Amino acid sequence: MRILICDDDALVREQLKNYINAFFTTKDLKSPEIVCFSSGESLLADKGDKDICFLDIEMPGLNGIYVGNELKKANDRIIIFIITSYSEYLDDAMRFHVFRYLSKPLDKQRFLRNMKDAVDLYHTITFKVPIETRQGMHTVLASSIIVIEAQGRKVTVHTTLHDFESVHNMQYWLDLLPKSSFFQTHRSFIVNFEHVSDFDRSLVHLADDQFQAYLTKRKYGAFKDAYLLYLESTR
């Protein structure tokens, strides 16, 4: 994981770096690479991976709104935190789907809660799963899985690129996939929240209605709550 900090205030950069290190130490997680920048120009010139970015709005030269838009164009999956004292920029920032909006001065406990959400999302985005078929083994990103469907003993993994007939049963997939992003709506369907278009009390529509999954009535409330919690974590 590579985390970027872009702020023209050296004290803020140091505070953010300390908070990030504290989070990973407390959680006993492997420390990420943390890279600091004092301007949007230097950040955009960086050629390295960009997984999570803490971005100030008001900076000399390129402002954070412009930089954030450019980062999203280059990598739609980058997780961006906006750090600023100016709430009037919120609407502009939300247009390129920032993950969180944190106000200065930073509240450490709020920062740590949001950092946990960001790391959880990062792991979901980058989590790879093996799909074993009778023809061989395939590795895909969990995020590319739209829905898993059982028809009798046949289990099909529908992904954004291809359908795979898995040699494993539904319980295997329930145990393997992250609970924060996947939900068993019916004994024959496991859906990925990322690809949900809409749903009612009996059906879940996925990938712009390319797929449908049954939703058991008794699971409707739990599914709705889990889906809203997923949306909250990805805002």
Secondary structure, 3 states (H helix, E strand, C coil): CEEEEECCCHHHHHHHHHHHHHHHHHCCCCCCEEEEECCHHHHHHCCCCCCEEEEECCCCCCCHHHHHHHHHHHCCCCEEEEEECCHHHHHHHHCCCCCEEEECCCCHHHHHHHHHHHHHHHHHHHCEEEEECCCCEEEEEHHHEEEEEEECCEEEEEECCCEEEECCCHHHHHHHCCCCCEEEEECCEEEEHHHEEEECCCEEEECCCCEEEECCHHHHHHHHHHHHHHHHHCC
